[in-house]
Amino acid sequence: MQQFDVVVIGAGAAGLMCAAKAGQGGLRVALLDHSEKLAEKIRISGGGRCNFTNVNVSEENFISENPRFARAALARYTPADFISLVKQYNIPFHEKHKGQLFCDRKSDDIIDMLAAECNAGKVKWFRPHSVSAVEHDGTQFKLATTAGPLQARHLVVATGGLPVPKIGATDFGMKLAKQFGHSLVDQRPALVPLTFDSALWEPFVELAGVALPVSSRGSEPLAPWFDEDLLFTHRGLSGPAVLQASTYWNPGKPITLNLCGKPVDAAELQTELLQATLGARANADNWFAAQVPHWPKRLVQAWLKKPELQAVAGRKVAELGKKQLGPLAQALAAWQVVPSGTEGYKKAEVMRGGVSTADLQPKTLESRKIPGLYFIGEVVDVTGWLGGYNFQWAWASGTTAALAILGQK
């Protein structure tokens, strides 16, 4: 039986951060992961350049059954703290969009940095190795692993969520949480492309690859608006606008898209369109394209095939009145479409749901049920927006758990 102060299961973003901080604080740390490749999700993130944080992080950028749960950890370890670490390793980076920070080179820079931090803390690596059983005798956690039995007073579960099965994502963390009496919030893919019924989507199949700026909103009552790019696909919609909205979407409900490229409601837009038609001589197809200049022509042509807009297509603008322009304004300012589903975990960036925050201490991430047991990162019911927020939660939650354990030395 190998004895440690802390065993961390999962060598992803949160697990690496936690192990490094605990080890550098003087604890004997074991870091165990079943994958041959270290931190593969970091490696593939951000198109291979790792959007490692966002300078604008706040609790409002996260969704959870307890919206304020992430506050304490995010305050404990901020984007500025992680940026400072990145600078210590002379990793070049840049801000790409809305506070999103990316590596100039490759995601490997972040992985190598975290591995070096673990080595500086004399963390003992166990990979690739898996866990077959975990027991708790009231004082110690005993793990049966392919590396032999391990024992520690503290156990940190950092096994991530279900997205990207091809890199080894599993439900191990959720099963372990249930074993020790924790509640789970229903899990589902988030930050994921949405799909539509083939008959409904038929007019738009030919638009695959077309992208344009929009405002998007999911179906939940408190869902925010996101100003991002929309991408048409053969099966539905993707792009940052839809990925963001998908986190706040519930099956059977519509997402809403403002396609105007500016904040305006349907009533305001109808008035604008009526004024714009005065004296206009163009046919509706050409005139419509001029009203939404950021639209490609083939999108205009496909759009006017929609049943509710057939009264507009092919007519002279001068012939159009409120009866025709009203539906057009509504469709532009608040196009509501009901997805049939999502592209699933194979295309999802993250998982929504997980271990209920009701069973965790927000200032330590320690279980309220089992002393010495911690859950961090994506396995917890804390899901960030697209744009570096989920990585910041990983760094913050990993650091929070490590500092809590160090406080019990």
N, C-alpha and C positions, 0 to 999 in steps of 0.2 A: 504493500500500500504506500503510494507516494503522497506525502503530506504537503499541503500548500496553505497559504492564508486565504487565497482567492483562486477560484477556477472561473474563467470566462469562457462560455460556450458561444462560438461564433466569431470568426476573425474578419468581420466586415468593418464598415466605418465606425460604428459605435463600439464594437468589441475591441478593436485595435486601440481606440482612444482610451477606453477604460483601462485596458491592460497596461498601457504605457504610463498613464498617470498613477495607477496603483503601484506599479513596479518602481517607478522613480521616487515614490514616497516611502520606499523601503520594505514593501510587502513582497512575500514570495508568491508569484503569480504564474498560473498555468493558463495558456491560451490554446483552446482546442477547436479545430474546425475539420469538417469532413471532406473539404475540397482540396484538390491538388494545387489549384491556382489560388493565390492569395488575393482576396478582395476583388473578385471578378466584377462585381457590380460597380465598384468605383472605376475599374478599368474601362468599362463600356459606356460610362455615363458621359453626358455632354458631348456626344459624338467622338468620344475618345480623349476629350480634353478636360473632363471633370469640372462641372459647374459647382465648385466646392463650398460656396456660401453665397449669401446675398447681404449687401450692406444695409438693407432696409428691413431686416427681420424684426417682427413683433409677434405677439400672441395672436393678432388678428389674421396672420397668414397661415393659421393652422385650423383644422377641423377635428373635433373630438366630441364625445358625449359630455365632456366637461371642458368647455372652451378655454377656461383659464388655467387648466392643469399645467400646460407647458411653460407658463410664465416664470416660475422660480428657476427652472433649469436654464432657460434662455438668458435670464439675467445673470446666472452664475458663470456662464461661459458664453461670451458674445462673439459676433463676427470679427470684431477688432482683435480679440484674443487669438482666433485661429489665423487671421491674416498675419499677426505678429509671428506666429510659429512658421508660417509659410515663408516669411521674409528671412527668418533665421537660417533657413535651408537654401536661401538664394534661388527660390523657385520663381521664375518670371510668370506674371499673370496680367490679365487685363479685364476691364469692365466691358461687358458686351451689350447689355440691354437691361434697363430698369434695375440697376444694382447687382446684376448677376456677374460673379467673378469666375473666370475660366483660366486654366493653365495655358500659357503660350505654347508649350510643347505638348506633352502627353499626360494622361491621367497617371501614368507610372510614377511621375514625380511625387504625387500625393501618397501613393502606396509605399514608395521607397522611404518617404519621410516618416510615415507612421510605423513602418517596420523598424527603422532606425531608432525611433523613440521607444519602441518596445525593447529593443536590444539594449538601449541605454538604461532601461529599468530592469535588465537581467530577466526578462520574461522568458519562461520556458515554453517552447513551441511544441504542440502536439498536432501535427497535420501531415498527411491526411489521416485523421482518426475520427471515429464516430462514437456516440454514447448509446448504450443499449438499455441502461437503467440508472435511475437516480433515487436515492433514499435519503431521508433526514431523520436522525436519531434524537432530535431536540437540541443538539449542539453542533454536530458536524453533518456536512453533505458527503455522501459516499456515491461515487460514480463508477459504474462498470463501463469501461471503454475498450476499444481495440488496442490501446496502448497499455492496458492493464488497469487495475483499480486506482482511482485518485480520491483524495479526501481533502476537504477544506471547510473552514468555518463559514465562508462566504461563497455564494454561487451567483454569478451574473449571467443572465440569459440575454444574448445579443444575436439571436439567430435570424433576424430579419423577417420579411414577410413572404408572400407567395409569388410575386411577380418573377418573370423570366425563369421558368422551370429548367431551361437548358443550361443554366449556370448552377443548378443544384438547389434552388429554393425549395423549402419543405415547410410543413406545418409543425415541426418539432417543438418550437417555442410555445405554440398554442396548446399542444398536447401536454407539455410539462406544466403549463399554468393550470390546466384543468386537473391534472393529477394532484396538485397541491391546493385545490379548492377555489381557484380564481374564476371569476366570471369572464366571459368573452363577449365582445361586441361583434356582431356579424361581420364577416370579412367579405370584401368584394374588390375587384380591380378598380384602381383610381388613376387619374392622369393617363387615360386610355382612349384610343380612337373609338368612335361610335359607329355602329352599323345600322342599316335600314332595310326594311322590306324591299325585296328586289323589284316588285311592281311599282312601289312608290318612288324608288330611286332610279328607275329606268331613264328618265329624261336627263339625269345628271351624270350617268356613267361616262359619257364622252368627255366630261370635264375633269377627269382624273388628272391630277397634277396642277390644276389651276389654284392659285393662292391669292388671297386678298385680305386687307385689314378689316376687322369687324369688331363689334362689341358682343360678348357672349355672356349668357347667364344660365345656370342650371335650374332645376325645378324646385329646389327646396326654398321655403319662404324667405329665409335670410341669406340666400345665395347672393354674393356680390357680382357686379359686372366686371368683366375682364376685357381690356382693350389689347387685342393680340391678333395674330394672323390666323386665318382659316385656310384649310387645305382640303380640296375635294379628292376623294379616293374612289376606286371602283366599287367599293362596298358601302361608302358613307362619307363621314367627315372626320378630319384629323387636324393637325396643326395645334399650336399653343392655345388658341382660343377654345377649341373643343376639348383638349386635354384638361384645361382648367375647369371648364363647365362640367366635365364628366364626374369630377369629385363630388359635385353637388347635385348630381342627377339621380333620380329614382326611377326604376323600371315602370313603363307604362305612362310616364309623364313626359311633357315636351321640354326641349331646351329652346331658349329664345335667342335669336341672332338679330342684331341691328347691323344692316349691310350698307349703311349710308356712309360710313367712314367718319361720322361726327355724331355727337349726342343730340338726338332729336326724337320727339315722340310722333306717333302717327298723325295726330291732329295738326301739329305744327308742320309736318311734312306735306300733308294734303294742301294746306294753305300755300306753302311754297310752290308746290307743283301747279296749282291753279294759276298762280301769278306768272309762273314760267311759261305756261301755255298761251298766254295772251299774245296774239300776233304771230305765234309760231306757225311755220308752214311745213315743217318737216313731218315725215311719217313717224309714228310712235316708236318704231324700232330704233331709228337713228337718233331721235330726240332723247329717248330713254338712255341710250348709251352716253349721251352728252351730260345727262343729269348725274350719272354715277361714273365719273371719268376714270376711277381706279379699277373698273370692271373690264375684263377682256371681252371682246365682241362675242365670242362663242358662249360666254356666260350669259350675256344679254339675250341671245337667241334662245338658249335653253330655258331661261327664266320666264320668258314670255309664253312658253308652252304650258305653264302651270294653268290648270283649269280655271282658277279664280281670276286669271289675267287675260283670258282669251278675248275679253271685251276690249282690251287695249291693243293687242298685237295686230299689226297690219293696218291700223286706222290712222287717219290724219290727226295730229295733235289738236288742231282747232275743234275737232268734233268731240273731244273728251271733256267731261264735266265731273261733278262730284261723284256721280254714280260709278264712273270708271276709275277715277283717280283715288277714291277712298280705299278700295281693296289694294291698289298699287302701293299707296302710302303705308298701309298696314303691313303688307308683305315686306316692304323695305325696312321699316323701322322696327318691326317686331315679328320676324319670320319665326313661327313656331312649328317645329317638326318633332315628331315622336320617334326616337330611336327604337329599333327592335332589340338591340343589345349592344354589346361591346366586343372589341377584338380579344378580350380575355386577358388572362395573366401573361400570356406569351408576348403581348405588346404593351402591357401596363408598366408604367414607371414605378408605381408604388402600390401598396395595399391600404385600403381604408378599413378601419376596425382593428381588432386584435385584443390584447389583454386589457380588461376594463381598468380605467384610471381610478375607479372607485375603490379598487383593492390595492392601490399603491400610494405611498407617501410622496406628495409632489416635490418636497424639498430634498428628498434622498433617492427616490425611485425604489425604495425598499418595500417589499410586500407587507401589507397590514396583517397578513395571515401567518406567514412563516418568517421569523426573524432570520436575517442573513441572506434572504433570497431577493434578487433585484432583477427587474426587467427594463431594458433600455432599447432605444432605436425603434425600428419599424415594427417590431413585434407588439409594441404598445399602441393603444388606440389614440394615436396622435399622427395626423397626416397633413403634411405641408403642401403649399402651392408649388407649381412648377417654377423653377428658377433658383435652386440652391437652398431652399428652405429645409428640405428633408435632410440634407447633409448637415446643416447647422443643428438640427434637432439631434442628429447622431453624435456630433461632437459635444453638444451641451449635455445630453443625457448620459453619455459615457463618462464625461468629466464629473458630473454631479454624483453618480453612483460611486466613482472612485474616491472622491473627496469624503463622501459619507462613510465609506469603509475605513479610510485612513483616520477619520475622526474617532473610530472605535479602537484604535491601536492600544 
